[in-house]
Structure formats: C-alpha cells, structure tokens
Amino acid sequence: MIDSLLRPWGRADWLFQKNPLAGKEWLVIGSIATQQRCLSIFRHHGKTLSVKFAGCIEIVDNDAPPSFSIDAAARRQANKDQMEQDLALVQRKFVRFGLLDPIATLKPILKDWISSANTKNVILDVSALPERFLFPTLRWLRETTEIENLIVTYMLPASYTRDELAYNPGDWGQLPTFIGDGDKDAKQVEKIIVGVGFIPFGLPELLKNTYQNPNKADISLIFPFPSSPQNVRRGWEFVRQIEVSLPLSDEARICRVAANDLSGCFDRLQLITRKGVLPAIFAPYGPKPHSVAMCLQAINMGAEVYYTQPAYYHPEYSIGIAQDGGTPLGYAYAIRLNDVDLYK
C-alpha cells in the first residue's frame, strides 16, 4: 500500500501498478505536439494503466517561419494519427489552441472532459505541454474537488535537438491565472526563484532592471542536478548568463535538485520561502518536474509566476521516445491520492 504522506513518485510503469492506483480507469489529459513523446503515456494503455477517456490539447505555434510551420504541422498530424490508432477503442476528444491564444476557454473544456469520462481519476501529462498551458491546467484540476486521484506524468525523449529549442521570446509577463493580487510591486518581493533550464531568454537583464536596481530581492536558482551531461552543460551556461548580469550573493543561492525530483524540489521551495511566508515570485525555466513543483507552491502561496513566452518552438524540440523493453519511459507523481492533496 502506498503511504499518501510520502508523496509517492517514480517510474510510471511502477507507480500505476501499485495500490491504491492499480486497476483504476483514467481520464488522461495530454497534448498533440510535434514531439513523439506526447504519445508515450497513452502507449501505457492496456499495459500498466487503463485509459477510459483521452482529452488532447493541440497547440499551434504563433508566427513560426514557413519551414518550421510546415514541418510542425506534419509532425503534429502524424502524432495525432498515431494516437487515434493507439486509442482506437477509447473515447477521446481534441481541442486546438494557438500558443499565444487566450486560454480561459480551456477551463470549461476540462470540466466537460471530467464529466464525460465519468471517473474520479485524472492523469495530466506535461511532457510536451508549454508552461503557459501547464500552469493554469494544473491549477484548474487541483481546484476540482470531484477528482480523487490526480497524477502528473513526465515522459522522456530519446534525446533533444542541439539547435535552439525556442525562438522570439515575448515580454516578461505573468502566466495565466498566476497574476497575484494586483497590489504588490517589485519592492515587496523578497525571493525570486528561478528554475534553471537551457535558455534564459533575456531573463538576466529583466531581473537586474526590475528587482535588483535598487530593490535587492534575493535570487535562488533551482539547478537540475544530477541530470544528463549535455543538460548539465546547458544548465551551467544558463547560470553563467545570469551571473554576468546579476552576480549571486553566494553559492548557496544555487540549489541542486535532481531533474526528475518533483517532491524534493517542492521541499526546497518550502525552505526558501519559509513555507510560503516570504513574498516570492517564480520563473519556471527548468525541467517540467521542477515547473510542476513551482506551480503547486505558487498555488499555495497565491504567488505570481513569470515567464518570457517564446512565439514558437523547434519542431524537433525532442527526438524520439525513451523506452525500456518497448515500454515508454517516464515518471509519474501523485499530486492527490485518495482525496488527500499531497503538496500543501
């Protein structure tokens, strides 16, 4: 039996076969993306979990050059066709959004999917879901009291492109539904917590101008380590660009948390904010499990979350699907278990 107090997480093929999750039917909410790993969690159907209903969000990039747009459209269609084939006997619905579209209409769509699925067990697959959609979707699911078991999954690719991952970042702005109370300015922010990723998108200069001149908010970087050597190199380049514009006060400001350790990242955020007492903002540029931890802590604190949203992503952002014996590899994290929220 899983102890709900321990925030169970691990390989998806392990977690879904453990009590109290084993044998349940699931509404799986995922994405139709250019990345093949958007298919991964659905390929666990009939093996390690039973998909009762699939809700899929297709997200189309804005203002990509024609070469990228054509390639991206072909990849999304191929993945959608494959998903239809993999889930031929499963009820499913699809919805399409532009990457920069207003997304408030997604909330009633999620409610409809939950009603149509007629199950209290929900999986949110964040593998290829941009932060702009991930954060409000997880908030809305967390607010849905009808859900008894809420699991987040993050499936692994075989590799990442060595090219730039994303292009034309927008202005530094709040993610949808994480806009704060409207009466807090930069001088009241004591902690700025940044997830270290591959590309800072002008973040160093934004932080310097907004929060360090003259406001002197403390900055903590959540660095994904251990991780793959290639990802670690990209992460240190991210840190280098931050430090060039904005020297960190001491090495302790760099907090090392394993790339896939959502629970450990959440605990570190609790320490940095003194369990939510210190006013903080979040900037989720790191791996998705760290972003999910930031999302949950920001929900608890009523905190603002900032991002510089790219206009479009590389069509081959990630390549292939990591597998073990023909089963897609990835991680699953229990967010709510038997009606108990584990990240509070």
Secondary structure, 3 states (H helix, E strand, C coil): CCCHHHCCEEEHHHHCCCCCCCCCEEEEEEEECCCHHHHCHHHHECCCEEEEEEEEEEEECCCCCHHHHHHHHHHHHHHHHHHHHHCCCCEEEEEEEECCCCCCCHHHHHHHHHHHHCCCEEEEECCCCCHHHHHHHHHHHHCCCCCCEEEEEEECCCEECCCCCEEEECCCEECCCCCCCCCCCHHHCCEEEEECCCCCCCHHHHHHHHHCCCCCCEEEEEEECCCCHHHHHHHHHHHHHHHHHCCCCCHHHEEEECCCCHHHHHHHHHHHCCCCCCCEEEEECCCHHHHHHHHHHHHHHCCEEEECCEEEECCCCEECCCEECCEECEEEEEEEECCEECCC
